[in-house]
């Protein structure tokens, strides 16, 4: 796998669907609906029971190198706390790894296998440490504790940092985050909560299309 290619795809697509659910089957359905709506970067969190089954299923159908538009998607693992989980996710087909915090051993393992890793950070100190470990993109988490101006503030002393806010990003503020310099944005509960509540997963496709359109407008 080409690490730089996947990082570029995440940046160009711009919107990452962060999916949590009660079963691998539920998350696979969520992912299929998100992809149908136009979101091509899918993060399956390891808090899902038997999450690796969902990753394996999705990775067997979708690929970042597929020439078929209906089969093109980048499947990754989220809420990865340690290198053991990261390795299991990679072997199951994950093309990127995301963590809620900065775990140096997880970063080292992902770098060893040339897998993009995006650890969660909250401070300039953590961002600097991540850069020193060779991290290409950091996840500003939880994003709802900050405003988009946080990215501009960070990029003052650390202009080389690629920052992906996750948590608290919605259709109303997505443009502000992108204009502030976000590398990409992670969308979680706002994408899926209504669909789960109503048990109508086609709503995820509709909401995904809205996010994709909002992102396109924000970069135009």
LUMVEXVO-280727 format. One record per residue (C-alpha): residue number from 1; residue in three letters; x, y, z. Coordinates in Angstrom, 1 decimal, always signed. Layout:
r num->NUM	residuo->Ala	X->X	Y->Y	Z->Z
...
This chain:
r num->1	residuo->Unk	X->+0.0	Y->+0.0	Z->+0.0
r num->2	residuo->Unk	X->+1.2	Y->+3.5	Z->-0.8
r num->3	residuo->Unk	X->+1.0	Y->+5.5	Z->+2.5
r num->4	residuo->Unk	X->+1.3	Y->+8.8	Z->+0.8
r num->5	residuo->Unk	X->-1.5	Y->+8.0	Z->-1.6
r num->6	residuo->Unk	X->-3.9	Y->+7.1	Z->+1.2
r num->7	residuo->Unk	X->-3.1	Y->+10.3	Z->+3.0
r num->8	residuo->Unk	X->-3.7	Y->+12.3	Z->-0.1
r num->9	residuo->Unk	X->-7.0	Y->+10.5	Z->-0.7
r num->10	residuo->Unk	X->-8.1	Y->+11.4	Z->+2.9
r num->11	residuo->Unk	X->-7.2	Y->+15.0	Z->+2.3
r num->12	residuo->Unk	X->-8.9	Y->+15.2	Z->-1.1
r num->13	residuo->Unk	X->-12.1	Y->+13.4	Z->+0.0
r num->14	residuo->Unk	X->-12.1	Y->+15.6	Z->+3.1
r num->15	residuo->Unk	X->-14.9	Y->+13.9	Z->+5.1
r num->16	residuo->Unk	X->-14.3	Y->+10.8	Z->+7.3
r num->17	residuo->Unk	X->-17.3	Y->+8.9	Z->+8.5
r num->18	residuo->Unk	X->-16.6	Y->+7.7	Z->+12.1
r num->19	residuo->Unk	X->-18.9	Y->+4.8	Z->+12.7
r num->20	residuo->Unk	X->-19.9	Y->+3.2	Z->+15.9
r num->21	residuo->Unk	X->-22.6	Y->+0.6	Z->+16.4
r num->22	residuo->Unk	X->-23.8	Y->-2.4	Z->+18.4
r num->23	residuo->Unk	X->-22.7	Y->-5.1	Z->+15.9
r num->24	residuo->Unk	X->-20.5	Y->-5.5	Z->+12.9
r num->25	residuo->Unk	X->-23.5	Y->-6.0	Z->+10.7
r num->26	residuo->Unk	X->-24.9	Y->-2.6	Z->+11.8
r num->27	residuo->Unk	X->-21.7	Y->-0.9	Z->+11.1
r num->28	residuo->Unk	X->-21.3	Y->-2.5	Z->+7.7
r num->29	residuo->Unk	X->-24.8	Y->-1.2	Z->+6.8
r num->30	residuo->Unk	X->-23.8	Y->+2.3	Z->+8.1
r num->31	residuo->Unk	X->-20.7	Y->+2.2	Z->+6.0
r num->32	residuo->Unk	X->-22.5	Y->+1.1	Z->+2.9
r num->33	residuo->Unk	X->-25.0	Y->+3.9	Z->+3.2
r num->34	residuo->Unk	X->-22.3	Y->+6.5	Z->+3.9
r num->35	residuo->Unk	X->-20.4	Y->+5.3	Z->+0.8
r num->36	residuo->Unk	X->-23.7	Y->+5.5	Z->-1.2
r num->37	residuo->Unk	X->-24.0	Y->+9.1	Z->-0.1
r num->38	residuo->Unk	X->-20.5	Y->+9.9	Z->-1.3
r num->39	residuo->Unk	X->-18.3	Y->+9.6	Z->+1.8
r num->40	residuo->Unk	X->-15.4	Y->+7.5	Z->+0.7
r num->41	residuo->Unk	X->-13.3	Y->+7.5	Z->+3.9
r num->42	residuo->Unk	X->-14.7	Y->+5.1	Z->+6.5
r num->43	residuo->Unk	X->-13.4	Y->+4.7	Z->+10.0
r num->44	residuo->Unk	X->-14.8	Y->+1.7	Z->+11.9
r num->45	residuo->Unk	X->-14.2	Y->+2.2	Z->+15.6
r num->46	residuo->Unk	X->-12.8	Y->-0.7	Z->+17.7
r num->47	residuo->Unk	X->-15.5	Y->-0.1	Z->+20.3
r num->48	residuo->Unk	X->-17.8	Y->-2.0	Z->+18.0
r num->49	residuo->Unk	X->-18.2	Y->-5.6	Z->+19.2
r num->50	residuo->Unk	X->-16.3	Y->-7.8	Z->+16.8
r num->51	residuo->Unk	X->-15.2	Y->-4.7	Z->+14.9
r num->52	residuo->Unk	X->-12.6	Y->-6.6	Z->+12.9
r num->53	residuo->Unk	X->-15.4	Y->-8.6	Z->+11.2
r num->54	residuo->Unk	X->-16.8	Y->-5.3	Z->+9.9
r num->55	residuo->Unk	X->-13.4	Y->-4.2	Z->+8.7
r num->56	residuo->Unk	X->-12.8	Y->-7.5	Z->+7.0
r num->57	residuo->Unk	X->-16.2	Y->-7.4	Z->+5.3
r num->58	residuo->Unk	X->-15.8	Y->-3.9	Z->+4.1
r num->59	residuo->Unk	X->-12.2	Y->-4.4	Z->+3.0
r num->60	residuo->Unk	X->-13.2	Y->-7.4	Z->+0.9
r num->61	residuo->Unk	X->-15.6	Y->-5.2	Z->-1.1
r num->62	residuo->Unk	X->-14.1	Y->-1.8	Z->-1.1
r num->63	residuo->Unk	X->-10.6	Y->-0.6	Z->-1.8
r num->64	residuo->Unk	X->-8.7	Y->+2.7	Z->-2.1
r num->65	residuo->Unk	X->-7.2	Y->+1.4	Z->-5.4
r num->66	residuo->Unk	X->-10.5	Y->+0.3	Z->-7.0
r num->67	residuo->Unk	X->-11.2	Y->+1.6	Z->-10.5
r num->68	residuo->Unk	X->-14.9	Y->+0.9	Z->-10.0
r num->69	residuo->Unk	X->-16.5	Y->+4.0	Z->-8.5
r num->70	residuo->Unk	X->-19.0	Y->+1.8	Z->-6.6
r num->71	residuo->Unk	X->-16.2	Y->-0.1	Z->-5.0
r num->72	residuo->Unk	X->-13.9	Y->+2.8	Z->-4.2
r num->73	residuo->Unk	X->-13.5	Y->+3.6	Z->-0.5
r num->74	residuo->Unk	X->-10.7	Y->+3.7	Z->+2.1
r num->75	residuo->Unk	X->-11.5	Y->+1.6	Z->+5.1
r num->76	residuo->Unk	X->-9.7	Y->+2.2	Z->+8.4
r num->77	residuo->Unk	X->-9.9	Y->+1.5	Z->+12.1
r num->78	residuo->Unk	X->-10.6	Y->+4.0	Z->+14.8
r num->79	residuo->Unk	X->-10.4	Y->+4.1	Z->+18.6
r num->80	residuo->Unk	X->-7.1	Y->+2.1	Z->+18.4
r num->81	residuo->Unk	X->-5.4	Y->+2.3	Z->+21.8
r num->82	residuo->Unk	X->-2.4	Y->+0.1	Z->+21.4
r num->83	residuo->Unk	X->-0.1	Y->-1.5	Z->+18.8
r num->84	residuo->Unk	X->-1.6	Y->-4.9	Z->+19.2
r num->85	residuo->Unk	X->-5.0	Y->-3.6	Z->+18.1
r num->86	residuo->Unk	X->-3.4	Y->-1.6	Z->+15.3
r num->87	residuo->Unk	X->-1.7	Y->-4.7	Z->+13.9
r num->88	residuo->Unk	X->-4.9	Y->-6.8	Z->+14.1
r num->89	residuo->Unk	X->-6.8	Y->-4.0	Z->+12.3
r num->90	residuo->Unk	X->-4.1	Y->-3.8	Z->+9.6
r num->91	residuo->Unk	X->-4.2	Y->-7.6	Z->+9.0
r num->92	residuo->Unk	X->-8.0	Y->-7.3	Z->+8.7
r num->93	residuo->Unk	X->-7.7	Y->-4.8	Z->+5.9
r num->94	residuo->Unk	X->-7.5	Y->-1.4	Z->+7.5
r num->95	residuo->Unk	X->-5.7	Y->+1.1	Z->+5.3
r num->96	residuo->Unk	X->-5.3	Y->+3.7	Z->+8.1
r num->97	residuo->Unk	X->-5.4	Y->+3.8	Z->+11.9
r num->98	residuo->Unk	X->-6.9	Y->+6.5	Z->+14.2
r num->99	residuo->Unk	X->-6.5	Y->+6.7	Z->+17.9
r num->100	residuo->Unk	X->-8.2	Y->+8.9	Z->+20.6
r num->101	residuo->Unk	X->-4.8	Y->+9.8	Z->+22.0
r num->102	residuo->Unk	X->-1.1	Y->+9.7	Z->+21.2
r num->103	residuo->Unk	X->+0.4	Y->+6.3	Z->+21.8
r num->104	residuo->Unk	X->+4.0	Y->+6.2	Z->+20.6
r num->105	residuo->Unk	X->+4.2	Y->+2.4	Z->+20.2
r num->106	residuo->Unk	X->+1.1	Y->+2.5	Z->+18.0
r num->107	residuo->Unk	X->+2.7	Y->+5.2	Z->+15.9
r num->108	residuo->Unk	X->+5.9	Y->+3.2	Z->+15.6
r num->109	residuo->Unk	X->+4.1	Y->+0.0	Z->+14.5
r num->110	residuo->Unk	X->+2.1	Y->+1.9	Z->+11.9
r num->111	residuo->Unk	X->+5.2	Y->+3.6	Z->+10.5
r num->112	residuo->Unk	X->+6.9	Y->+0.2	Z->+10.4
r num->113	residuo->Unk	X->+4.2	Y->-1.1	Z->+8.0
r num->114	residuo->Unk	X->+3.7	Y->+2.2	Z->+6.2
r num->115	residuo->Unk	X->+0.2	Y->+2.7	Z->+7.4
r num->116	residuo->Unk	X->-1.2	Y->+6.2	Z->+7.9
r num->117	residuo->Unk	X->-1.8	Y->+6.8	Z->+11.6
r num->118	residuo->Unk	X->-3.8	Y->+9.7	Z->+13.1
r num->119	residuo->Unk	X->-3.5	Y->+9.9	Z->+16.9
r num->120	residuo->Unk	X->-5.7	Y->+12.2	Z->+18.9
r num->121	residuo->Unk	X->-4.1	Y->+15.3	Z->+20.4
r num->122	residuo->Unk	X->-5.3	Y->+18.3	Z->+22.5
r num->123	residuo->Unk	X->-2.2	Y->+20.4	Z->+22.9
r num->124	residuo->Unk	X->+0.7	Y->+21.9	Z->+21.0
r num->125	residuo->Unk	X->+3.0	Y->+19.8	Z->+23.0
r num->126	residuo->Unk	X->+1.3	Y->+16.6	Z->+21.9
r num->127	residuo->Unk	X->+1.3	Y->+17.8	Z->+18.3
r num->128	residuo->Unk	X->+5.0	Y->+18.4	Z->+18.4
r num->129	residuo->Unk	X->+5.6	Y->+15.0	Z->+19.9
r num->130	residuo->Unk	X->+3.5	Y->+13.4	Z->+17.2
r num->131	residuo->Unk	X->+5.4	Y->+15.2	Z->+14.5
r num->132	residuo->Unk	X->+8.7	Y->+14.0	Z->+16.0
r num->133	residuo->Unk	X->+7.4	Y->+10.4	Z->+15.9
r num->134	residuo->Unk	X->+6.7	Y->+10.8	Z->+12.2
r num->135	residuo->Unk	X->+2.9	Y->+11.3	Z->+12.3
r num->136	residuo->Unk	X->+1.6	Y->+12.9	Z->+9.1
r num->137	residuo->Unk	X->-1.9	Y->+13.9	Z->+10.3
r num->138	residuo->Unk	X->-3.1	Y->+14.5	Z->+13.9
r num->139	residuo->Unk	X->-6.7	Y->+14.3	Z->+15.1
r num->140	residuo->Unk	X->-7.8	Y->+17.3	Z->+17.1
r num->141	residuo->Unk	X->-10.0	Y->+15.5	Z->+19.6
r num->142	residuo->Unk	X->-12.5	Y->+16.1	Z->+21.0
r num->143	residuo->Unk	X->-13.1	Y->+18.9	Z->+18.5
r num->144	residuo->Unk	X->-16.2	Y->+20.2	Z->+20.3
r num->145	residuo->Unk	X->-13.9	Y->+21.6	Z->+23.0
r num->146	residuo->Unk	X->-12.4	Y->+24.0	Z->+20.5
r num->147	residuo->Unk	X->-13.5	Y->+26.5	Z->+17.8
r num->148	residuo->Unk	X->-12.0	Y->+26.4	Z->+14.3
r num->149	residuo->Unk	X->-9.7	Y->+29.3	Z->+15.3
r num->150	residuo->Unk	X->-7.8	Y->+26.6	Z->+17.2
r num->151	residuo->Unk	X->-6.3	Y->+25.4	Z->+14.0
r num->152	residuo->Unk	X->-5.0	Y->+28.8	Z->+13.0
r num->153	residuo->Unk	X->-3.6	Y->+29.2	Z->+16.5
r num->154	residuo->Unk	X->-1.7	Y->+25.9	Z->+16.2
r num->155	residuo->Unk	X->-0.5	Y->+26.6	Z->+12.7
r num->156	residuo->Unk	X->+1.2	Y->+29.8	Z->+14.0
r num->157	residuo->Unk	X->+4.1	Y->+27.9	Z->+15.7
r num->158	residuo->Unk	X->+3.5	Y->+24.6	Z->+13.8
r num->159	residuo->Unk	X->+2.5	Y->+25.4	Z->+10.2
r num->160	residuo->Unk	X->+3.7	Y->+22.0	Z->+9.1
r num->161	residuo->Unk	X->+1.0	Y->+20.2	Z->+11.2
r num->162	residuo->Unk	X->-1.9	Y->+18.6	Z->+9.3
r num->163	residuo->Unk	X->-4.9	Y->+18.7	Z->+11.6
r num->164	residuo->Unk	X->-8.2	Y->+16.7	Z->+11.4
r num->165	residuo->Unk	X->-10.8	Y->+17.9	Z->+13.9
r num->166	residuo->Unk	X->-13.2	Y->+15.1	Z->+15.0
r num->167	residuo->Unk	X->-16.1	Y->+15.5	Z->+17.4
r num->168	residuo->Unk	X->-18.4	Y->+18.6	Z->+17.2
r num->169	residuo->Unk	X->-18.0	Y->+19.1	Z->+13.5
r num->170	residuo->Unk	X->-21.4	Y->+19.5	Z->+11.8
r num->171	residuo->Unk	X->-23.0	Y->+20.9	Z->+8.7
r num->172	residuo->Unk	X->-23.2	Y->+24.3	Z->+10.3
r num->173	residuo->Unk	X->-19.5	Y->+24.7	Z->+11.1
r num->174	residuo->Unk	X->-17.8	Y->+22.4	Z->+8.6
r num->175	residuo->Unk	X->-17.0	Y->+25.3	Z->+6.3
r num->176	residuo->Unk	X->-15.4	Y->+27.2	Z->+9.2
r num->177	residuo->Unk	X->-13.2	Y->+24.3	Z->+10.1
r num->178	residuo->Unk	X->-12.1	Y->+23.8	Z->+6.5
r num->179	residuo->Unk	X->-11.4	Y->+27.5	Z->+5.9
r num->180	residuo->Unk	X->-9.4	Y->+27.5	Z->+9.2
r num->181	residuo->Unk	X->-7.1	Y->+25.0	Z->+7.6
r num->182	residuo->Unk	X->-8.4	Y->+21.5	Z->+8.6
r num->183	residuo->Unk	X->-6.7	Y->+18.7	Z->+6.6
r num->184	residuo->Unk	X->-10.0	Y->+16.8	Z->+6.8
r num->185	residuo->Unk	X->-12.9	Y->+16.5	Z->+9.2
r num->186	residuo->Unk	X->-14.2	Y->+13.5	Z->+11.1
r num->187	residuo->Unk	X->-18.0	Y->+13.1	Z->+11.4
r num->188	residuo->Unk	X->-19.5	Y->+10.8	Z->+14.0
r num->189	residuo->Unk	X->-22.8	Y->+10.8	Z->+15.8
r num->190	residuo->Unk	X->-24.3	Y->+13.6	Z->+13.7
r num->191	residuo->Unk	X->-24.1	Y->+11.3	Z->+10.7
r num->192	residuo->Unk	X->-25.8	Y->+8.3	Z->+12.2
r num->193	residuo->Unk	X->-27.8	Y->+9.2	Z->+15.3
r num->194	residuo->Unk	X->-31.1	Y->+10.0	Z->+13.6
r num->195	residuo->Unk	X->-30.8	Y->+6.9	Z->+11.4
r num->196	residuo->Unk	X->-30.3	Y->+4.7	Z->+14.4
r num->197	residuo->Unk	X->-33.1	Y->+6.4	Z->+16.4
r num->198	residuo->Unk	X->-35.5	Y->+5.9	Z->+13.5
r num->199	residuo->Unk	X->-34.0	Y->+2.6	Z->+12.3
r num->200	residuo->Unk	X->-33.8	Y->+4.0	Z->+8.8
r num->201	residuo->Unk	X->-30.2	Y->+3.7	Z->+7.6
r num->202	residuo->Unk	X->-31.0	Y->+5.3	Z->+4.3
r num->203	residuo->Unk	X->-30.9	Y->+8.6	Z->+6.3
r num->204	residuo->Unk	X->-27.1	Y->+8.1	Z->+6.5
r num->205	residuo->Unk	X->-26.8	Y->+8.2	Z->+2.8
r num->206	residuo->Unk	X->-28.8	Y->+11.4	Z->+2.7
r num->207	residuo->Unk	X->-26.8	Y->+13.1	Z->+5.4
r num->208	residuo->Unk	X->-23.5	Y->+11.9	Z->+3.8
r num->209	residuo->Unk	X->-24.5	Y->+13.6	Z->+0.6
r num->210	residuo->Unk	X->-25.1	Y->+16.8	Z->+2.5
r num->211	residuo->Unk	X->-21.7	Y->+16.6	Z->+4.1
r num->212	residuo->Unk	X->-19.9	Y->+15.9	Z->+0.8
r num->213	residuo->Unk	X->-21.7	Y->+18.9	Z->-0.8
r num->214	residuo->Unk	X->-20.9	Y->+21.1	Z->+2.1
r num->215	residuo->Unk	X->-17.2	Y->+20.1	Z->+1.9
r num->216	residuo->Unk	X->-17.1	Y->+20.8	Z->-1.8
r num->217	residuo->Unk	X->-18.6	Y->+24.2	Z->-1.3
r num->218	residuo->Unk	X->-16.2	Y->+25.0	Z->+1.4
r num->219	residuo->Unk	X->-13.2	Y->+24.5	Z->-0.8
r num->220	residuo->Unk	X->-14.6	Y->+26.2	Z->-3.9
